[in-house]
Amino acid sequence: MPTESVAVEDLTIDDAATELARLAKEVAHHDTLYHGKDQPEISDADYDALKRRNDAIEARFPELIREDSPSRRVGAAPSVTFAPVVHARPMLSLDNTFSQEDVQDFVASVYRFLGRLPDQSIAFTAEPKIDGLSMSIRYENGRLVTAATRGDGTMGENVTANIRTIKEIPTELPKGVPAVVEVRGEVYMAKSDFMALNKQMEAEGKQTYVNPRNTAAGSLRQLDAKVTASRKLKFFAYAWGEISDMPAETQFDMVQLFRDWGFPVNPLMKRLNSVADILAHYDDIGLKRPDLDYDIDGVVYKVDSLELQQRLGFRSRSPRWATAHKFPAEQAFTTVEKIEIQVGRTGALTPVARLTPVTVGGVVVTNATLHNEDYIKGLGNSGEPIRDEEHDIRIGDTVIVQRAGDVIPQVLDVIMEKRPADAVPYEFPKRCPVCGSHAVRERNEKTGKLDSVTRCTGGFVCRAQATEHLKHFVSRNAFDIEGLGSKQIDFFFESEEEALRIRTAPDIFTLERRQQNSLTKLENIEGFGKVSVGKLYAAINERRSIALHRFIYALGIRHVGETTAKLLARSYGTYEAFAAAMKGAAPLSGDAWNDLNAIEGIGEIVARAIVEFYKEPRNVEVISALLSEVTPQDAEQPVTSDSPVSGKTVVFTGSLEKFTRDEAKAKAESLGAKVAGSVSKKTDIVVAGPGAGSKLDKARELGVQTMDEDEWLALIRG
């Protein structure tokens, strides 16, 4: 069993050493991506989980702590693009807390370390944790001399020229400041400036940015300071490094001095004594978060007294007198500004909440799916309540938004205390907002229940369905045609000029030919131009040969996503074989249907959708025209010619004991086998574990080779 799946308390000392080595390498990798390249590939929550597991293992096996342990490092090595700067005092990171209990433990640990009773006599500051790029700015005799990033905590990057372009950062300090002072804080980009920048990039046809934090970091690392100046970066001061003469006795008073010296400081910073007040301020900042024009990911607590800070001191990479109380990484509060209905390529009417922009899991979220009519009402598929007290969602509501990985954000719940007095229940439309056709909820023939999805009955007379199909066709995981974005598809679809019009997928590939004999040249139309038109034609022509699974996915068959398309491509090998089988299949009967339904991962609903798609003459007509322009490549088969199961179809049944079903499937496929979910005439091997029933019986009836797990392992091991 992989060590990462073993609970810490169950690890042997050898397992623990292996796991610590893995964690050191993985955390270092993510540190480099986040701090050095501004390109994180996992969420803050996943990163924090890695570090918490490392800390837990080290607590149990302190003798195994490594020199390269994440508990001994801060950030990542500085980039070689900029000159290195050695920090006079290390820039350490903070420990994280994630719950009320963690905060209580932190406060208790401060009192315990100092040998004092928890009598609320120690004051703490609490301020928003800005999601930006840490910066140390050094002043000598009142003049800015250097500015450096955190880097690895000991050495950072010299970005002085770029820091000088940030108007909020003074280049000279008032008279009377210490001779040497390093002001530390966070460089960030305001959400409003980030949105404006993305609109500008979109208007110029350039790639937009993912979130303000990475954009700010990338802007600060520009070799041309003029680019940095154009990005409107901002700064909050909240700490210091080397200082020749300490001018205050508390954290709070030092930050107020920064304000007097001309630095921006956060107005939400408070000085508090009790855990209850600290947590109340945390909740208050969380509620204010959607309305702030900057991203925050938690609240930082610090012992206010500098004398106590000095007594408390530091661990290897963090101070004992401070901690960061993180917000749930994938959730945030925001406001529903309006609810709009989107019509998809299958006619589904999907309600979408337009939100006040908020960063969730490192991405700026402006929209969230509301799924369907029942979800807005607070009901599940079976009519059960899915939110407290059946909270419905209304325009103007303050809501909790969740985003997990790459999943589309969704609204989890409503903060009823903040519901506007004039908010009214949302009325779901009875007609398609695009074409005006009736919108209906179909009734399932088997169960008698209403479908959860409301669909437009307009079919191909509905512009939305036609354009959404085209947008799906050119999307990244389908034909991926650069230069044919949403706006361009809308333009070509609405065009009255035959030489410009794109109404179906084949029209994309005839556009250049139609343009050659047209008086209305695309390059003369505003927003295009000769160079961009040339690039568009080149991008289209590059896709005249395409992987089979991409071709199948691009067809837009209901229920056929990327994974299903890959299964189909691998199972049939060529488009000709796939199309012939689909055209010859009839639901619930015949060899073609049984073979399709037997593919592992293809169930009856998906199979029926594919077969019905090929029974529609218009679909076949469009595909035929498309095939005269493009060529689907044959699916690549695994190079495992020496494997005894390469090319064979295998079915696993019964309770497998030597490996899990997923392990068995993955191993078989890696050896070139195809794994099916049911037994048919095309099945070559059935591997039966204890309790195998009807599938084993059918295999014997059809004369299919059967074996137990030991025989299977002997076969694949040669």
Phi, psi and omega in degrees: 000134179301142184296332182292343180264000181266133178299148184303319183290345181260359182288137169280171181294326177291317177299318182298318179297318178296317182292320178296323177295317179297315182295320179300316181292317184291317179296320178299320178299313182288329175299316180297317180296318185282306186276325186267327185243353181058037182225063181297145179244359173229162180285164175302323182296316179294320178297314179299324180296321177298315183290324178295321178294319178300314181296321181294319179293319179295326178294326181277328181233069184299337180288349182260003182300128186268158176295327181262022181299142174302336180285350181249002184238158176230127174064216183218165180301142181295152179293148178280355181293326182247154179296143180284149175230124177275124181289133178297324172232135184304146173263095184272155175270175181253150169292154180251145170238154188230356183214169176299322180296322178298319181294317177300320179295321180298311181298316180298323181293327178295311179297318183295317180298323181275358179069036182239154176286146181285074186256018180064022180277345180265127179270148177233147170265149178224124183215157179299142175270108185285133180267083182216214182242122182294141186218141174240122185243120186259131177241135174235124184053038175084358183249139178292124182245322178213156173220133185222146174287170179296318184061232179265012180096330178258322181227131179239191181258139179280107180239034186303313182300321181287323179297326180296341180277349181276113188298332183286345182263116181292142175272342176226143179257160181296162176296147177096355178284161178304152182299323176234127177210131175252112178268128182244149180184205187233127171271134183213170174243130179297146180299321180295320178291325178296315180297320179295319179297317180294323177297319179296315180297321180294318179296328180272003179074021182258164180292135180275167183265159186276312182206162183297323184298308181295325179294318178296315181296316179295323179294323182288337181263018176289138176289334178262111182298338178295325177294316177301316182299328183283349187268358175057049178288156181228176188211141169239129176265137180209358183205182182211160175251242178291139177211129189284336182209110184291117186270358181213169184248354182226159176301313183299315182292327177296317180294324177294326175296319177304317179300316180295332180279355177109005179270145171290135174233158186283127183287349182271002179292133179227158174251123187224158183244325186259154177299321180300316180292322179298313181291325177296321179292324176301313179296320181296316178295323178299320178289329178283342187310316181298333185269352179285147180268020177215154182275137173229152179233017177165193178231135181260131177249135178224142171299131188285320183290124179290330177294318178291324176303316182295321179292321181291322174069206189231152163273194185296327184223006183208152178283148176284343188265010181213154174205157178250120178268102188281146169285155172307124192298333185250015179229152178201160175265141173201183186242139175279109182278324175196167177240125180241157179252125174256139179253120184272181185289343176262007179088000181293133175268110183249120177284136181234130176275125172270120191249155166296126188307136179211146179272125178232118179060036176085006181231137178286122182252126176241346180225154174213141179288143173249008172068290185197183184300316182294323181298321177298323180284348181091026183241147177272186184297333181257013179086006181279149178295136178245357175224157182306132174055030179054042178304122171272168182251128183232156175297132182098348181291146166272126188231162173263123181254138179236141174223130180236116181059231180264010181291142179300134181302148177224156178273120182274312186203170183247137173273096189297330182297338183256010180291128178298148183296331184264010180290134182238153179302146182278133178263116181286136185293147177261351177233152179296126181291349182264309185248351178083001179290160178299140175250126187229158171254113183291154178257129179293124184296327183282313187265339184080001181273152175290140174297145179289340184263135172268131184237145174286137180267005186285342180055227184284354173280350180270115182302320184299317181295319180293314182290323178295326176296317178296319180295324175294318183300321183265004185292169189304318185269000175256245181280341173051061181264108181292135180097350175250077178268188183302315182294320180294319178300315179300318180298308183295323182294320184277349185299139177272346181277124181301328182285349180248344191287134172234108180248335177226167184303318180301332180300333179299319187274352175256000184301312183297319179294318180295328180289332184298327182253016183259146175279337179267098184273133180300324183293343180268358182270136182303133179100353179247267183098157187299316183294313182293325178294318177300318178294323179295313178300318180297318180296321178295314183294331177296339184258016178286345169236128189214150179302143184301317183294327176293320180298312181297316179298321183293338182297339176076031178291133182302135179077358181260099177266192183300312184297316179296319179299321179294321177299316181294316181298316183291325183286323184259339173082311180231158178293324181300316180294319179297310184295319180298318180294319182291322180290332181269356184272145174233136184307131171072010179205154175091158182296319182299318178294315182296319178297319179295314183289341181279344181296127180301121181103352177250111178261184184297322182296314180293316181300317180297319181298319180293314181297317180295325179299318182279352175273350179276114184304323182296322178297315180297322179297315180295317180296320179300317178294323180294320182291343175281351181247331184230161181234112174289130180284151174295145181293138177282131178262148179304140180278084182221047185299335181274000180279137180289349181245008180299129179083353181271153178260124187240141175238130175257134181216160181085185180269100181289137184247334184272343180198161177282164179299320179294320178296317180298316180297313182298318181294316180298315181293325179295338179266007176093006179276160173253131182258124180251161181263347179217163185268133176218184180297336182272358178288134180261320184221137171243120178261116188248124173265181179304140177085008178298138185237250190297326181294321177293319178299316181293322178300315179295322179297322182271356180076025180281142179297131178238151179204160176268182185296320181296319179294322177296314180297321178295323181294311186283341177274352178074000000 
